[in-house]
Structure formats: structure tokens, C-alpha cells
Amino acid sequence: MASVQYSLVTISIFALVVTGCLGPVRELYPEKEEKRPISVYVVKPGWHVGIVFEGRYLEEKLPDHERLPEAEFLMVGWGDNKYYPADRARVGLFLRAAFLPTGSVIHIAGFKEAPDSYFTESKILRLQLSEEGMDSMTDYIASRFSYDAQERLTFAGDGLYRNSAFFKAKGLYFFPKTSNKWAARVLRESGLPITPFYAITSGNVMRQAEKSGKVVQ
């Protein structure tokens, strides 16, 4: 009888974790929008969600590197160190990324144009963050790069866009620890009410973020 009760409690807790949504962190994400003056964009160009914001917020927290894009806007993403940079989707790389713990990279791209001008065929959401939330979010992004003994970034390869690059990142990539769950975690660091636990797909990240943001296109 005790084992049955234990199983029911376990199932109930799991159900709450899966179905429950994390609320906002009010000291970072205040309820009044006028206290959240900074615009951040969530872009869905494909399987990977990208987070776009004014580059100055992250540039000041990273060491100088000749391959770091310098631009008005930066987009960041994270993923498997082989599949993410591949010039085309390959089944072997996909299976490797999905089922084997592998190294990871951060993709960082720079753009002069606003996201809706550059990604004309992608779904884009605009979120409003506070200064404190933006600082917390970019602190987290900076902490996820892999640094060498001299505190330098490690270049991993050319990026997917003209002004972009891949850098080695902390953490192993494996399913269900996906790039989209990483993006949701980044947004959560800003205090946004989003639940990274089940944000496995780009569509799920967009659906969760849309509850707090505005569809740009």
C-alpha cells in the first residue's frame, strides 16, 4: 500500500512539473511594462530559436576576440558542435547529436538591421525586459562560453551568416537538453515567465514566449 501511495505522489509531482508554468521573477521582470524598457527579440528561422538584442549589452561582458561580430544587434544560440555548424542537415550528425552526449558551441551573429528587416520570412516575437533582467540574462550568456586558462574565448568555426562565428561552449549537448531548452533558460534568466523544462522544440519556446510578448511578424 505504501509503495502505491509513493508512486501516486511521484506521478503527481511529475505532472505538476511538466504541466506547471514558472511565474515571473518580479525583481527582474516587473509587472508594469514601463519598467521594462529594453526590447529583446525571439526569432524562429528554423529548428533553432535565436535570441536577438542590442549588441552592447553582451559585448561589454566578453573579452575581445577578432572573430566576435560587432554590430547593432546580436543573435545568440547554442547547440551540438557538429550538427549546428553543418552547412546542411545530415542524418548521421542529427542522430549523433540526439543520442550521444557531445560538445557544444555558441553561435553569435551580428546584424545592422532590426530583426524584422533581416529575418523577413521568420516568426519574430518582441519581449520587453528591465535593466536588471537584461543584465542577468547577458551575465548568463557570457558565463556559458568556454574560456581558456587566459580567459580567452575559443573560436570553433565560421558562423551561419556573413557576420557570425561559433565559439566553444560549456556543457554537453544531448536529448532532451536541446538548443531550444537552452534558449528558454536564457530567457528565464531575465525573469521572464517561461518554463525551460519542456521547451524542447522551437515551436514550444515561441508559444511560451508569446504569452509575454508581441508578435512582430
N, C-alpha and C positions, 0 to 999 in steps of 0.2 A: 504493500500500500504506500509506504514511504517513497519507494522508487517511482511509483506512478505520479505522486504529488510533485516530486522533484522534477520529473520530466515535464509536467504541465507548467511548472514555474519557469523552467528553462525555455520552453516554447513561447510562453507569454512574453518573457523578456526579449527574446529574439524578434518576436513580432513587433514589439514596441520600437526596437532599434531600427528595423527595416522600414516600418511604415511611419515612424515618427519623424518630424522635421525639427531641425535645430532652429531656435529663435535667434533674433539679432543680439549681438553683444552691444548693449546700449552705450557703453563708454567709448566704443569705436564707431558705432552705427546709430546715431541719434534718430529719433522718430521724425523730427521735423526736417524736411528736405533742405531748407535754407541753411541748416548746419552741416550739410553735405555738399560743398561747392565743387568738388573735383569729379570730372567725368572720366569714367573708365568704360571701355567697350569690350563686349564678349563677341567674338567673331567665329562663325562656323563655316570655314572654307572647305571642309571635308570631314574626315573621321576625327581629326584633332581640333579641339576648341583652342583658339588663341585669345590671350588677354592683351588688350591694347590700351596704352596710356601715354601721357606726355613723358618723353624720354628722360627729362631732367630728374624725375623722381627716383629713377633707378641708377642713372649714370653716376650720381654723387656717392653711391654706396658700393660701387665696383672699382677695382683697381684698373688703371689704364691698360689697354691692350689694343694693338694695332688693328685687330680684326673686329673689335666691338663696333657695331654700327652707331653712327652719330646722326640723329635725325630728330625731327619734331615729335614724332610718335614712334614708340617701340612696341613690338608684339612679342610675347614670350610663350613658349610651350615646352613640354617635356615628353620624352618617350624613349623607346628602345634605341640603343646606339647603332644598330644596323638597319632596322626596318624604317625608322623615322627618316633618316637621311637618304634612303634609296630613291633613285630617280623615277622608279616605277614600282608598283606593288608586285611583290613576288611571293608565291605561296610558301616557299621554304623559309623565307625571312619572317613571314607572318606567323607560321607555326612555331618557329624558334622563339619569337617574342612572346607568343601566347602561353607556351608551356614550359619554357626554361627560364630560370632567373638569369637575367643578363644585365650588362652595364647600361647606363642611361646617359642621355645628353639633354642639354637645354638648347632650344632653338631661339635665337633672338634676331629679330628683323627690324629694320628702320625704314620709316616712310615719311615723306614730306607732307603728303596729303592726309586729310582726315580719313578714318577707316571707311566711311561710306562712299568716298570718292575713289578709293583704291580697290576695295573688295565690292565691286558693283554687282556681283552675282551671288553674294553670300548673305546669309541671315546675320543681322547685327543687332545687338542689344546695347543700350546705354544705361549704365548704372551711375548713381551719384554717391560718392564717398566723402567722409570727413577727412580733415588733415591727419588726424590721429589714425584713422583707418587706412589711409594711403601709406602712411609711414610704416605701420605694422605689416601691411601687405608687401611692400617693397623690401622691408627687412627680411621677410621670409624668403622672397625670391632670391635675394643676394646670398642668403645662407645655404641655398640648395645647389649653388655652383661648387664644383670640386676645385680646391686650391692646392697648390704645391707647397713645398717647405718654405718658399719665399713669398707665400701669399699671392701667387700669380694665378690667373685663370689658365686653363689648359685648352687650347684650340683643338677641336675634334674634326673639323671639316667645313667645307663650303655649305652655306645655307640654301634654302629652297627658293629664295628670292634674290634679286640683284644685290641688295644691300643687307646681307644677312649672314649668319655663321652659326655653327654648332660648337658648343663647349661641353667638356665633360661635366657630369653632374653627380651629386651624391645619391645613393640609393639604387637598389636593383629594380629592374622592370620585370614584372610577371603578372599574369592574370590572377585576380581581378584588379591588381594595382595598375590601372591604366593611366594614359596621359590625361584623360578627361577627369578622372578622380583627382589627379594632381592639380588640374586647373580649378576644380571645385575647392580643393584645400587652400589654394592661393586666395580665392575669393573669400573663403571663410575667415582667413587671417585678417581681412578688412573689417570683420564684424558682420558681414552680410548673412542674412538668414538662409543658409544653404547647407545641405547635408552631404558631405563627401562620401559617406559610407556606400551609398548606392548610385553615385554619379559615375557609372561605368561608361556610358555612351555620351557622345556629343549632344544628342537629342535630349537626354535627361538633364545635362548641365544647362542647356538653353531653357528647358521648361521650368526648372527650378529658379534660374536667374530672372526669367521673365516676370515672375511674381513680384520682384522688387524693382524691375527696370522698365524701360520703354523700348519697344521695337523701333529701330531706326529705319530698317529696310528688310 
